[in-house]
Amino acid sequence: MDFSLEAVRLGQKAEDAKDVTRAMLWLHADLRSWSDVTCLVPFAPFDVIMDKSTCDAIATSENQVFTSSSERSSICPVVLEIIDKAGPTELSPVELLGLNLVPLTRKGTRWVALSYSSTRFDSLAYLESHWEVVSRSKMSAPSGLQSAAHAPEVYHWLYVLSRK
């Protein structure tokens, strides 16, 4: 699954030469959109979700506000429960991603996420109702500079979340 149509096209092209029983399925979806996410329902529930910086890629997009007058069929059932209890609700893109993953998973599912942020999953109250950060590991990242006498160290962060 990828947000980029071009990445999906290239992935499908690479798989075309393989035996169909060994080829990987490529799908395009915006994981912030429940309408897009529903294409994964036939493959659910997932035991592991590998997130290679999807959470980072969407983190700077706009928060979304959901109200009782929003088109209910295009909203994740978990988000609908929140709206029904709390009224109008504003969700960050990362929190919405995590909530959209809930119906595709079961208790104990692991969500492994690679991020550049040391705080990617902090202070997301609705997300914390469904996902627990069980580990956050700092990994040195290449700086890209050949001679960096005083360049600060750069890190990637590997998160493992567990579905409650």
DSSP file (Angstrom, degrees, kcal/mol; ACC not computed):
  #  RESIDUE AA STRUCTURE BP1 BP2  ACC     N-H-->O    O-->H-N    N-H-->O    O-->H-N    TCO  KAPPA ALPHA  PHI   PSI    X-CA   Y-CA   Z-CA
    1    1 A M              0   0    0      0, 0.0     2,-0.3     0, 0.0    27,-0.2   0.000 360.0 360.0 360.0 136.4    0.0    0.0    0.0
    2    2 A D  B     -a   28   0A   0     25,-2.0    27,-1.7     1,-0.1     6,-0.1  -0.995 360.0-140.1-149.1 151.1    1.3    3.4   -0.9
    3    3 A F  S    S+     0   0    0     -2,-0.3     2,-0.6    25,-0.2    -1,-0.1   0.750  86.0  83.4 -76.7 -27.4    0.0    7.0   -1.0
    4    4 A S     >  -     0   0    0      1,-0.2     4,-2.0    -3,-0.1     5,-0.2  -0.689  64.2-158.3 -86.6 120.3    2.0    7.6   -4.2
    5    5 A L  H  > S+     0   0    0     -2,-0.6     4,-2.6     1,-0.2    -1,-0.2   0.879  96.8  54.1 -60.4 -37.4    0.3    6.5   -7.4
    6    6 A E  H  > S+     0   0    0      2,-0.2     4,-2.6     1,-0.2    -1,-0.2   0.897 106.3  50.6 -66.7 -40.0    3.7    6.4   -9.1
    7    7 A A  H  > S+     0   0    0      2,-0.2     4,-2.4     1,-0.2    -1,-0.2   0.905 112.1  47.9 -62.9 -40.5    5.2    4.1   -6.4
    8    8 A V  H  X S+     0   0    0     -4,-2.0     4,-2.8     2,-0.2     5,-0.2   0.919 111.4  50.5 -66.0 -43.5    2.2    1.8   -6.9
    9    9 A R  H  X S+     0   0    0     -4,-2.6     4,-2.2     1,-0.2    -2,-0.2   0.932 113.2  45.1 -60.1 -46.3    2.7    1.8  -10.6
   10   10 A L  H  X S+     0   0    0     -4,-2.6     4,-2.2     2,-0.2    -1,-0.2   0.891 113.3  50.9 -66.1 -39.2    6.4    1.1  -10.4
   11   11 A G  H  X S+     0   0    0     -4,-2.4     4,-1.8    -5,-0.2    -2,-0.2   0.918 111.0  47.7 -63.3 -44.0    5.7   -1.7   -7.8
   12   12 A Q  H  X S+     0   0    0     -4,-2.8     4,-1.5     1,-0.2    -2,-0.2   0.903 110.4  52.6 -63.2 -40.8    3.1   -3.3  -10.0
   13   13 A K  H  X S+     0   0    0     -4,-2.2     4,-0.5    -5,-0.2     3,-0.3   0.914 109.3  49.0 -61.7 -43.0    5.5   -3.1  -13.0
   14   14 A A  H >< S+     0   0    0     -4,-2.2     3,-0.5     1,-0.2    -1,-0.2   0.844 112.2  48.9 -65.3 -33.8    8.2   -4.8  -11.0
   15   15 A E  H >< S+     0   0    0     -4,-1.8     3,-1.9     1,-0.2    -1,-0.2   0.723  91.2  79.8 -79.1 -21.7    5.8   -7.6   -9.9
   16   16 A D  H 3< S+     0   0    0     -4,-1.5    -1,-0.2     1,-0.3    -2,-0.2   0.812  90.7  53.5 -56.4 -31.5    4.5   -8.2  -13.4
   17   17 A A  T << S+     0   0    0     -4,-0.5    -1,-0.3    -3,-0.5     2,-0.2   0.584  96.7  88.6 -81.2  -8.9    7.5  -10.3  -14.3
   18   18 A K  S <  S-     0   0    0     -3,-1.9     2,-0.2    -4,-0.1     5,-0.1  -0.485  93.9 -88.1 -91.1 158.7    7.1  -12.6  -11.2
   19   19 A D    >>  -     0   0    0     -2,-0.2     3,-2.5     1,-0.1     4,-1.0  -0.456  41.2-125.3 -57.2 129.7    5.1  -15.8  -10.8
   20   20 A V  T 34 S+     0   0    0      1,-0.3     3,-0.2     2,-0.2    -1,-0.1   0.762 109.4  59.3 -56.7 -27.7    1.6  -14.6   -9.8
   21   21 A T  T 34 S+     0   0    0      1,-0.2    -1,-0.3     3,-0.0    -2,-0.1   0.635 114.3  36.8 -76.5 -12.3    1.7  -16.8   -6.6
   22   22 A R  T <4 S+     0   0    0     -3,-2.5    -2,-0.2    -7,-0.1    -1,-0.2   0.424  92.7 110.7-115.2  -3.3    4.9  -14.9   -5.5
   23   23 A A     <  -     0   0    0     -4,-1.0     2,-0.3    -3,-0.2   -11,-0.1  -0.443  66.7-123.0 -77.3 147.0    4.0  -11.4   -6.6
   24   24 A M        -     0   0    0    -13,-0.2     2,-0.4    -2,-0.1    -9,-0.1  -0.675  21.9-122.8 -87.3 141.9    3.2   -8.7   -4.1
   25   25 A L        -     0   0    0     -2,-0.3     2,-0.5   -10,-0.0   -13,-0.0  -0.723  24.3-156.4 -84.5 130.7   -0.1   -6.9   -4.3
   26   26 A W        +     0   0    0     -2,-0.4     2,-0.3   -18,-0.1   -18,-0.0  -0.940  14.3 177.9-112.3 127.6    0.2   -3.1   -4.7
   27   27 A L        -     0   0    0     -2,-0.5   -25,-2.0     2,-0.0     2,-0.5  -0.953  21.5-139.4-127.5 147.6   -2.7   -0.8   -3.7
   28   28 A H  B     +a    2   0A   0     -2,-0.3     2,-0.3   -27,-0.2   -25,-0.2  -0.905  38.1 143.8-104.5 132.7   -3.0    2.9   -3.7
   29   29 A A        -     0   0    0    -27,-1.7     2,-0.7    -2,-0.5    -2,-0.0  -0.970  49.4-129.4-163.1 151.3   -4.7    4.6   -0.7
   30   30 A D    >   -     0   0    0     -2,-0.3     3,-2.4     3,-0.1     7,-0.3  -0.933  23.1-153.9 -99.1 110.3   -4.7    7.6    1.5
   31   31 A L  T 3  S+     0   0    0     -2,-0.7    69,-0.2     1,-0.3    -1,-0.1   0.514  91.3  65.1 -71.1  -2.3   -4.7    6.1    5.0
   32   32 A R  T 3  S+     0   0    0      1,-0.1     2,-0.6    68,-0.1    -1,-0.3   0.564  91.3  77.1 -86.5 -11.0   -6.3    9.2    6.4
   33   33 A S    <>  -     0   0    0     -3,-2.4     4,-2.6     1,-0.2     3,-0.5  -0.886  65.0-160.3-107.3 115.1   -9.4    8.5    4.3
   34   34 A W  H  > S+     0   0    0     -2,-0.6     4,-1.9    40,-0.6    -1,-0.2   0.871  94.8  60.2 -60.3 -36.1  -11.7    5.8    5.5
   35   35 A S  H  4 S+     0   0    0     39,-0.5    -1,-0.2     1,-0.2     4,-0.2   0.886 111.2  40.2 -58.7 -39.0  -13.2    5.4    2.0
   36   36 A D  H >4 S+     0   0    0     -3,-0.5     3,-1.7    -6,-0.3    -2,-0.2   0.896 111.2  57.2 -73.6 -41.7   -9.7    4.5    0.8
   37   37 A V  H >< S+     0   0    0     -4,-2.6     3,-2.5    -7,-0.3     4,-0.3   0.798  89.3  74.3 -62.2 -29.8   -8.8    2.3    3.8
   38   38 A T  G >< S+     0   0    0     -4,-1.9     3,-1.1     1,-0.3    -1,-0.3   0.698  78.5  75.0 -61.4 -17.1  -11.9    0.1    3.2
   39   39 A C  G <  S+     0   0    0     -3,-1.7    -1,-0.3     1,-0.2    -2,-0.2   0.710  93.8  54.8 -66.0 -16.2  -10.0   -1.5    0.3
   40   40 A L  G X> S+     0   0    0     -3,-2.5     3,-1.8    -4,-0.2     4,-0.7   0.599  80.5  91.4 -89.5 -13.0   -8.0   -3.3    3.0
   41   41 A V  G X4 S+     0   0    0     -3,-1.1     3,-1.2    -4,-0.3    -1,-0.2   0.865  80.1  57.9 -54.1 -41.8  -11.0   -4.8    4.8
   42   42 A P  G 34 S+     0   0    0      0, 0.0    -1,-0.3     0, 0.0    -2,-0.1   0.746 110.0  45.7 -62.5 -19.3  -10.9   -8.1    2.7
   43   43 A F  G <4 S+     0   0    0     -3,-1.8    -2,-0.2    -4,-0.1    -3,-0.1   0.511 100.6 144.8 -98.2  -6.8   -7.3   -8.7    3.9
   44   44 A A    <<  +     0   0    0     -3,-1.2    61,-0.1    -4,-0.7     2,-0.1  -0.369  27.6  59.6 -82.0 160.3   -8.0   -7.9    7.5
   45   45 A P        -     0   0    0      0, 0.0     2,-0.3     0, 0.0    60,-0.3   0.482  68.3-161.1 -85.1 149.9   -7.3   -8.5   10.3
   46   46 A F  E     -b  105   0B   0     58,-2.7    60,-0.6     1,-0.1     3,-0.1  -0.725  15.9-162.8 -94.0 142.6   -3.6   -7.7   10.1
   47   47 A D  E    S+     0   0B   0     -2,-0.3    63,-2.4     1,-0.3     2,-0.4   0.754  80.5  23.2 -91.0 -30.3   -1.2   -9.1   12.8
   48   48 A V  E     -b  110   0B   0     61,-0.2     2,-0.5    63,-0.0    -1,-0.3  -1.000  61.9-162.2-139.2 138.2    1.6   -6.6   11.9
   49   49 A I  E     -b  111   0B   0     61,-2.6    63,-3.1    -2,-0.4     2,-0.6  -0.988   9.5-157.1-119.8 122.4    1.6   -3.2   10.2
   50   50 A M  E     -b  112   0B   0     -2,-0.5     2,-0.7    61,-0.2    63,-0.2  -0.893   8.7-171.2-101.3 118.9    4.9   -2.0    8.8
   51   51 A D  E     -b  113   0B   0     61,-3.4    63,-2.8    -2,-0.6     2,-1.6  -0.895   8.0-168.8-116.2 100.3    4.9    1.8    8.5
   52   52 A K  E    S-b  114   0B   0     -2,-0.7    61,-0.1    61,-0.2    63,-0.1  -0.531  77.9 -51.2 -91.5  70.0    8.0    3.1    6.6
   53   53 A S  S  > S+     0   0    0     -2,-1.6     4,-2.6    61,-0.6    -1,-0.2   0.621  97.3 131.4  74.9  18.0    7.5    6.7    7.5
   54   54 A T  H  > S+     0   0    0      1,-0.2     4,-2.0     2,-0.2     5,-0.2   0.927  75.4  55.2 -59.4 -42.6    3.8    7.0    6.4
   55   55 A C  H  > S+     0   0    0      1,-0.2     4,-0.8     2,-0.2    -1,-0.2   0.872 110.8  44.7 -59.8 -36.2    3.2    8.7    9.7
   56   56 A D  H  > S+     0   0    0     58,-0.4     4,-0.6     2,-0.2     3,-0.4   0.911 108.6  56.7 -70.7 -42.9    5.9   11.3    8.9
   57   57 A A  H  < S+     0   0    0     -4,-2.6     3,-0.2     1,-0.2    -2,-0.2   0.830 117.4  33.9 -60.6 -33.2    4.7   11.8    5.4
   58   58 A I  H >< S+     0   0    0     -4,-2.0     3,-2.0    -5,-0.2    -1,-0.2   0.586  93.1  92.7 -97.2 -10.4    1.2   12.7    6.5
   59   59 A A  H 3< S+     0   0    0     -4,-0.8    35,-0.2    -3,-0.4    -1,-0.1   0.769  85.7  49.6 -60.0 -28.9    2.1   14.5    9.8
   60   60 A T  T 3< S+     0   0    0     -4,-0.6    -1,-0.3    -3,-0.2    -2,-0.1   0.474  88.7 103.4 -92.3   0.0    2.3   17.9    8.3
   61   61 A S  S <  S-     0   0    0     -3,-2.0    -3,-0.0     1,-0.1     0, 0.0  -0.299  85.6 -75.7 -75.1 169.3   -1.1   17.8    6.5
   62   62 A E        -     0   0    0      1,-0.1    -1,-0.1    30,-0.1     2,-0.1  -0.270  44.2-111.5 -66.3 145.1   -4.1   19.6    7.9
   63   63 A N        -     0   0    0     29,-0.1     2,-0.4    -3,-0.1    29,-0.2  -0.389  34.3-131.2 -63.4 154.4   -6.0   18.3   10.9
   64   64 A Q  E     -E   91   0C   0     27,-2.5    27,-3.0    -2,-0.1     2,-0.5  -0.940   9.7-148.0-115.5 137.8   -9.5   17.1   10.1
   65   65 A V  E     -E   90   0C   0     -2,-0.4     2,-0.4    25,-0.2    25,-0.2  -0.894  12.6-165.6-104.3 129.6  -12.6   18.2   11.9
   66   66 A F  E     +E   89   0C   0     23,-3.2    23,-2.9    -2,-0.5     2,-0.3  -0.942  10.0 176.3-115.7 135.6  -15.4   15.6   12.2
   67   67 A T    >   -     0   0    0     -2,-0.4     3,-1.7    21,-0.2    16,-0.1  -0.814  47.5 -99.8-129.9 171.1  -19.0   16.6   13.2
   68   68 A S  T 3  S+     0   0    0     -2,-0.3     4,-0.2     1,-0.3    16,-0.0   0.718 123.1  56.7 -65.2 -19.0  -22.3   14.8   13.5
   69   69 A S  T 3  S+     0   0    0      2,-0.1    -1,-0.3     3,-0.0     3,-0.1   0.461  82.2 112.5 -92.1  -0.8  -23.2   16.3   10.2
   70   70 A S  S <  S-     0   0    0     -3,-1.7     2,-0.8     1,-0.1     5,-0.1  -0.340  91.5 -85.6 -65.5 153.9  -20.2   14.8    8.4
   71   71 A E    >   -     0   0    0      1,-0.2     3,-1.6     3,-0.1    -1,-0.1  -0.495  44.6-158.5 -63.5 104.0  -21.0   12.1    5.8
   72   72 A R  G >  S+     0   0    0     -2,-0.8     3,-1.7     1,-0.3    -1,-0.2   0.796  83.6  62.1 -61.6 -33.6  -21.1    9.1    8.1
   73   73 A S  G 3  S+     0   0    0      1,-0.3    -1,-0.3    -3,-0.1    -2,-0.1   0.702 103.1  51.8 -69.1 -16.4  -20.4    6.5    5.5
   74   74 A S  G <  S+     0   0    0     -3,-1.6   -40,-0.6     2,-0.1   -39,-0.5   0.222  96.3  86.6-102.5  15.0  -17.0    8.0    4.8
   75   75 A I  S <  S-     0   0    0     -3,-1.7   -42,-0.1   -41,-0.1     5,-0.1  -0.944  85.1-107.9-119.7 136.3  -15.9    8.0    8.4
   76   76 A C     >  -     0   0    0     -2,-0.4     4,-2.4     1,-0.1     3,-0.3  -0.274  28.3-122.4 -54.9 139.0  -14.2    5.2   10.2
   77   77 A P  H  > S+     0   0    0      0, 0.0     4,-1.9     0, 0.0    -1,-0.1   0.838 113.1  55.2 -55.4 -34.1  -16.5    3.5   12.8
   78   78 A V  H  > S+     0   0    0     21,-0.2     4,-1.5     2,-0.2     5,-0.1   0.902 108.9  46.8 -67.1 -40.4  -14.0    4.2   15.6
   79   79 A V  H  > S+     0   0    0     -3,-0.3     4,-2.5     1,-0.2    -1,-0.2   0.878 108.3  56.4 -67.9 -37.8  -14.1    8.0   14.7
   80   80 A L  H  X S+     0   0    0     -4,-2.4     4,-2.7     1,-0.2    -2,-0.2   0.907 104.3  52.8 -59.7 -41.1  -17.9    7.8   14.6
   81   81 A E  H  X S+     0   0    0     -4,-1.9     4,-1.6     1,-0.2    -1,-0.2   0.902 109.5  49.2 -60.2 -40.7  -17.9    6.5   18.1
   82   82 A I  H  X S+     0   0    0     -4,-1.5     4,-3.6     2,-0.2     5,-0.4   0.938 111.9  47.5 -64.4 -47.0  -15.8    9.4   19.2
   83   83 A I  H  X S+     0   0    0     -4,-2.5     4,-2.3     1,-0.2    -2,-0.2   0.909 110.1  53.0 -60.7 -43.0  -18.0   12.0   17.5
   84   84 A D  H  < S+     0   0    0     -4,-2.7    -1,-0.2    -5,-0.2    -2,-0.2   0.837 119.8  34.2 -63.5 -32.4  -21.1   10.4   19.0
   85   85 A K  H  < S+     0   0    0     -4,-1.6    -2,-0.2    -5,-0.2    -1,-0.2   0.885 132.3  25.7 -87.3 -43.3  -19.6   10.7   22.5
   86   86 A A  H  < S-     0   0    0     -4,-3.6    -3,-0.2     1,-0.3    -2,-0.2   0.570  94.3-136.6-103.5 -11.1  -17.6   13.9   22.3
   87   87 A G  S  < S+     0   0    0     -4,-2.3    -1,-0.3    -5,-0.4    -2,-0.1  -0.533  71.9  16.7  83.8-158.3  -19.3   16.0   19.6
   88   88 A P  S    S-     0   0    0      0, 0.0     2,-0.4     0, 0.0   -21,-0.2  -0.205  77.6-167.5 -52.3 133.6  -17.2   17.8   17.0
   89   89 A T  E     -E   66   0C   0    -23,-2.9   -23,-3.2     2,-0.0     2,-0.5  -0.988  17.7-153.1-134.6 130.9  -13.7   16.4   17.0
   90   90 A E  E     -E   65   0C   0     -2,-0.4     2,-0.4   -25,-0.2   -25,-0.2  -0.907  19.4-170.4-103.3 126.9  -10.5   17.6   15.5
   91   91 A L  E     -E   64   0C   0    -27,-3.0   -27,-2.5    -2,-0.5    33,-0.0  -0.945  20.2-128.6-121.3 137.0   -7.9   14.9   14.7
   92   92 A S     >  -     0   0    0     -2,-0.4     4,-2.6   -29,-0.2     5,-0.2  -0.405  34.1-109.3 -71.2 158.8   -4.3   15.2   13.7
   93   93 A P  H  > S+     0   0    0      0, 0.0     4,-2.2     0, 0.0   -34,-0.1   0.865 119.1  49.9 -60.5 -36.1   -3.4   13.2   10.6
   94   94 A V  H  > S+     0   0    0      2,-0.2     4,-2.3     1,-0.2     5,-0.2   0.906 111.5  48.1 -69.6 -40.9   -1.3   10.7   12.6
   95   95 A E  H  > S+     0   0    0      2,-0.2     4,-2.3     1,-0.2    -1,-0.2   0.913 112.0  49.8 -64.9 -41.3   -4.1   10.1   15.1
   96   96 A L  H  X S+     0   0    0     -4,-2.6     4,-2.5     2,-0.2    -2,-0.2   0.905 108.5  53.7 -63.6 -41.2   -6.6    9.6   12.3
   97   97 A L  H  X S+     0   0    0     -4,-2.2     4,-1.2    -5,-0.2    -2,-0.2   0.952 110.7  46.3 -55.0 -51.4   -4.2    7.1   10.6
   98   98 A G  H  X S+     0   0    0     -4,-2.3     4,-0.8     1,-0.2    -2,-0.2   0.872 112.5  49.1 -62.5 -38.8   -4.1    5.1   13.9
   99   99 A L  H >< S+     0   0    0     -4,-2.3     3,-0.6     1,-0.2   -21,-0.2   0.874 108.1  54.3 -69.4 -36.3   -7.8    5.2   14.4
  100  100 A N  H 3< S+     0   0    0     -4,-2.5    -1,-0.2     1,-0.2     4,-0.2   0.754 105.4  55.2 -67.3 -23.3   -8.4    4.1   10.8
  101  101 A L  H >< S+     0   0    0     -4,-1.2     3,-1.2    -5,-0.2     4,-0.3   0.716  88.0  80.8 -80.0 -20.8   -6.2    1.1   11.5
  102  102 A V  G X< S+     0   0    0     -4,-0.8     3,-1.8    -3,-0.6    -1,-0.2   0.912  90.1  48.3 -56.1 -50.4   -8.2   -0.1   14.5
  103  103 A P  G 3  S+     0   0    0      0, 0.0    -1,-0.3     0, 0.0    -2,-0.1   0.670 109.7  55.8 -67.4 -11.8  -11.0   -1.9   12.5
  104  104 A L  G <  S+     0   0    0     -3,-1.2   -58,-2.7    -4,-0.2     2,-0.2   0.415 109.7  50.3 -95.2   1.0   -8.3   -3.6   10.4
  105  105 A T  E <   -b   46   0B   0     -3,-1.8     2,-0.3    -4,-0.3   -58,-0.1  -0.718  66.6-141.7-131.6 176.4   -6.5   -5.1   13.5
  106  106 A R  E >   -     0   0B   0    -60,-0.6     3,-2.4    -2,-0.2    57,-0.2  -0.861  48.7 -60.3-134.3 171.4   -7.2   -7.1   16.6
  107  107 A K  E 3  S+     0   0B   0     -2,-0.3    57,-0.2     1,-0.3     3,-0.1  -0.271 123.8  24.1 -53.2 131.6   -5.8   -7.0   20.2
  108  108 A G  E 3  S+     0   0B   0     55,-2.8    -1,-0.3     1,-0.3    56,-0.1   0.258  82.3 144.9  93.9 -11.7   -2.1   -7.6   20.1
  109  109 A T  E <   -     0   0B   0     -3,-2.4    54,-2.5    53,-0.1     2,-0.5  -0.332  44.3-134.7 -56.8 140.3   -1.5   -6.4   16.6
  110  110 A R  E     -bC  48 162B   0    -63,-2.4   -61,-2.6    52,-0.2     2,-0.6  -0.861  14.2-162.6-102.6 134.3    1.9   -4.7   16.3
  111  111 A W  E     -bC  49 161B   0     50,-2.6    50,-2.7    -2,-0.5     2,-0.6  -0.965   8.8-166.0-113.8 111.1    2.3   -1.5   14.4
  112  112 A V  E     -bC  50 160B   0    -63,-3.1   -61,-3.4    -2,-0.6     2,-0.4  -0.889  11.9-176.9-102.6 118.6    6.0   -0.9   13.6
  113  113 A A  E     -bC  51 159B   0     46,-2.3    46,-3.2    -2,-0.6     2,-0.5  -0.962  19.7-153.3-125.9 130.8    6.7    2.7   12.5
  114  114 A L  E     +bC  52 158B   0    -63,-2.8   -61,-0.6    -2,-0.4   -58,-0.4  -0.871  30.3 165.5 -98.0 131.2    9.9    4.3   11.3
  115  115 A S  E     - C   0 157B   0     42,-2.7    42,-3.5    -2,-0.5   -61,-0.0  -0.954  47.3-141.0-144.2 159.3    9.9    8.1   12.0
  116  116 A Y  S    S+     0   0    0     -2,-0.3     2,-0.4    40,-0.2    39,-0.2   0.472  84.0  87.6 -92.3  -6.1   12.3   11.1   12.1
  117  117 A S    >   -     0   0    0     40,-0.2     3,-0.6     1,-0.1     4,-0.1  -0.782  61.2-158.7-102.8 135.4   10.4   12.4   15.2
  118  118 A S  T 3  S+     0   0    0     -2,-0.4    -1,-0.1     1,-0.2     3,-0.1   0.521 100.0  40.2 -82.4  -5.4   11.1   11.5   18.8
  119  119 A T  T >  S+     0   0    0      1,-0.1     3,-1.7     3,-0.1    -1,-0.2   0.076  72.3 129.2-128.1  23.8    7.5   12.5   19.7
  120  120 A R  T <  S+     0   0    0     -3,-0.6    -2,-0.1     1,-0.3    -1,-0.1   0.812  84.3  29.8 -55.1 -36.4    5.5   11.2   16.7
  121  121 A F  T >  S+     0   0    0     -4,-0.1     3,-0.6    -3,-0.1    -1,-0.3   0.179  92.7 122.2-112.4  17.3    2.9    9.4   18.9
  122  122 A D  T <  S+     0   0    0     -3,-1.7     3,-0.1     1,-0.2    -3,-0.1  -0.536  74.0   6.6 -81.5 146.3    2.9   11.6   22.0
  123  123 A S  T 3  S+     0   0    0     -2,-0.2     2,-0.6     1,-0.2    -1,-0.2   0.826  79.4 136.0  57.2  41.6   -0.2   13.4   23.3
  124  124 A L    <>  -     0   0    0     -3,-0.6     4,-2.6     1,-0.2     5,-0.2  -0.780  29.8-177.4-116.2  84.0   -2.7   11.7   21.0
  125  125 A A  H  > S+     0   0    0     -2,-0.6     4,-0.7     1,-0.2    -1,-0.2   0.848  78.3  46.0 -57.3 -44.2   -5.5   10.9   23.5
  126  126 A Y  H >4 S+     0   0    0      1,-0.2     3,-0.7     2,-0.2     4,-0.4   0.896 113.8  49.6 -68.7 -37.6   -7.8    9.1   21.1
  127  127 A L  H >> S+     0   0    0      1,-0.2     4,-2.5    -3,-0.2     3,-2.0   0.908 104.4  59.4 -63.7 -41.6   -5.0    7.1   19.6
  128  128 A E  H 3< S+     0   0    0     -4,-2.6    -1,-0.2     1,-0.3    -2,-0.2   0.680  93.8  66.3 -64.4 -17.5   -3.8    6.1   23.1
  129  129 A S  T << S+     0   0    0     -4,-0.7    -1,-0.3    -3,-0.7    -2,-0.2   0.729 118.6  21.8 -71.8 -20.9   -7.2    4.5   23.8
  130  130 A H  T <4 S+     0   0    0     -3,-2.0    34,-2.9    -4,-0.4     2,-0.4   0.624 123.4  47.1-120.6 -22.3   -6.5    1.9   21.1
  131  131 A W  E  <  -D  163   0B   0     -4,-2.5     2,-0.5    32,-0.2    -1,-0.2  -0.983  58.4-159.7-131.0 135.8   -2.7    1.8   20.7
  132  132 A E  E     -D  162   0B   0     30,-2.6    30,-2.7    -2,-0.4     2,-0.8  -0.956  21.5-130.9-113.4 130.3    0.1    1.6   23.3
  133  133 A V  E     +D  161   0B   0     -2,-0.5    28,-0.3    28,-0.2     3,-0.1  -0.710  30.0 175.1 -76.9 111.6    3.7    2.6   22.5
  134  134 A V  E     +     0   0B   0     26,-2.6     2,-0.3    -2,-0.8    27,-0.2   0.686  63.9  11.1 -95.3 -20.7    5.6   -0.4   23.8
  135  135 A S  E     -D  160   0B   0     25,-1.6    25,-2.3    -3,-0.1     2,-0.4  -0.980  49.5-172.2-156.5 150.4    9.0    0.7   22.5
  136  136 A R  E     -D  159   0B   0     -2,-0.3     2,-0.5    23,-0.2    23,-0.2  -0.926  19.8-171.9-139.9 107.7   10.7    3.8   21.1
  137  137 A S  E     -D  158   0B   0     21,-2.7    21,-2.8    -2,-0.4     2,-0.4  -0.897  15.5-142.3-114.3 131.7   14.2    3.2   19.9
  138  138 A K  E     -D  157   0B   0     -2,-0.5     2,-0.4    19,-0.2    19,-0.2  -0.753  20.3-174.4 -90.2 131.1   16.7    5.8   18.7
  139  139 A M  E     -D  156   0B   0     17,-2.9    17,-3.0    -2,-0.4     2,-0.1  -0.993  27.9-115.4-129.3 131.4   18.9    4.8   15.8
  140  140 A S  E     -D  155   0B   0     -2,-0.4    15,-0.3    15,-0.2    13,-0.0  -0.385  31.9-154.8 -62.5 138.2   21.8    6.9   14.4
  141  141 A A  E     -D  154   0B   0     13,-3.1    13,-0.6    -2,-0.1     2,-0.0  -0.879  26.1 -97.3-114.3 147.6   21.1    7.9   10.8
  142  142 A P        -     0   0    0      0, 0.0    -1,-0.0     0, 0.0    13,-0.0  -0.382  26.2-146.1 -61.2 139.4   23.7    8.8    8.2
  143  143 A S        -     0   0    0      2,-0.2     3,-0.1     1,-0.1    12,-0.0   0.754  21.8-134.7 -80.0 -24.1   24.2   12.5    8.0
  144  144 A G        +     0   0    0      1,-0.3     2,-0.4     2,-0.1    -1,-0.1   0.351  68.6 117.0  85.1  -7.7   24.9   12.6    4.3
  145  145 A L        -     0   0    0      1,-0.1     3,-0.3     3,-0.1    -1,-0.3  -0.796  57.0-152.6 -98.3 136.7   27.9   14.9    4.9
  146  146 A Q  S    S+     0   0    0     -2,-0.4     2,-0.5     1,-0.3    -1,-0.1   0.937  91.4  20.2 -72.2 -47.7   31.4   13.7    4.0
  147  147 A S  S    S+     0   0    0      3,-0.0     2,-0.5     1,-0.0    -1,-0.3  -0.895  70.5 162.2-126.0 102.1   33.2   15.9    6.5
  148  148 A A    >   +     0   0    0     -2,-0.5     3,-0.8    -3,-0.3    -3,-0.1  -0.661   1.8 167.8-121.5  73.8   31.0   17.0    9.3
  149  149 A A  T 3  S+     0   0    0     -2,-0.5    -1,-0.2     1,-0.3     0, 0.0   0.880  85.5  15.1 -57.1 -41.8   33.2   18.1   12.0
  150  150 A H  T 3  S+     0   0    0     -3,-0.2    -1,-0.3     2,-0.1    -2,-0.0   0.084  89.6 134.8-124.5  24.4   30.5   19.8   14.0
  151  151 A A    <   -     0   0    0     -3,-0.8    -3,-0.1     1,-0.1     3,-0.1  -0.542  58.9-114.4 -73.7 137.1   27.3   18.4   12.4
  152  152 A P        -     0   0    0      0, 0.0     2,-0.2     0, 0.0    -1,-0.1  -0.369  35.4 -99.4 -68.3 151.6   24.7   17.3   15.0
  153  153 A E        -     0   0    0     -2,-0.0     2,-0.4   -13,-0.0   -13,-0.0  -0.498  36.1-146.2 -71.2 139.7   23.9   13.7   15.1
  154  154 A V  E     - D   0 141B   0    -13,-0.6   -13,-3.1    -2,-0.2     2,-0.3  -0.869  15.7-163.6-109.5 141.7   20.7   12.7   13.2
  155  155 A Y  E     - D   0 140B   0     -2,-0.4     2,-0.3   -15,-0.3   -15,-0.2  -0.918  16.9-151.6-126.9 151.1   18.4    9.9   14.4
  156  156 A H  E     - D   0 139B   0    -17,-3.0   -17,-2.9    -2,-0.3     2,-0.5  -0.813  22.6-140.7-103.0 156.8   15.6    7.8   13.1
  157  157 A W  E     -CD 115 138B   0    -42,-3.5   -42,-2.7    -2,-0.3     2,-0.6  -0.986   6.8-157.4-123.3 129.3   13.1    6.5   15.6
  158  158 A L  E     -CD 114 137B   0    -21,-2.8   -21,-2.7    -2,-0.5     2,-0.4  -0.926  15.0-168.9-107.6 116.4   11.7    3.0   15.5
  159  159 A Y  E     -CD 113 136B   0    -46,-3.2   -46,-2.3    -2,-0.6     2,-0.5  -0.815  11.5-164.9-103.9 142.1    8.3    2.7   17.3
  160  160 A V  E     -CD 112 135B   0    -25,-2.3   -26,-2.6    -2,-0.4   -25,-1.6  -0.985  13.0-175.0-123.4 120.0    6.5   -0.4   18.2
  161  161 A L  E     -CD 111 133B   0    -50,-2.7   -50,-2.6    -2,-0.5     2,-0.4  -0.853  11.5-149.1-111.3 149.7    2.9    0.0   19.1
  162  162 A S  E     -CD 110 132B   0    -30,-2.7   -30,-2.6    -2,-0.3     2,-0.4  -0.967  20.2-119.9-121.3 134.9    0.5   -2.7   20.3
  163  163 A R  E       D   0 131B   0    -54,-2.5   -55,-2.8    -2,-0.4   -32,-0.2  -0.582 360.0 360.0 -74.7 125.3   -3.2   -2.7   19.7
  164  164 A K              0   0    0    -34,-2.9   -57,-0.2    -2,-0.4    -1,-0.1   0.440 360.0 360.0 -76.0 360.0   -5.1   -2.7   23.0
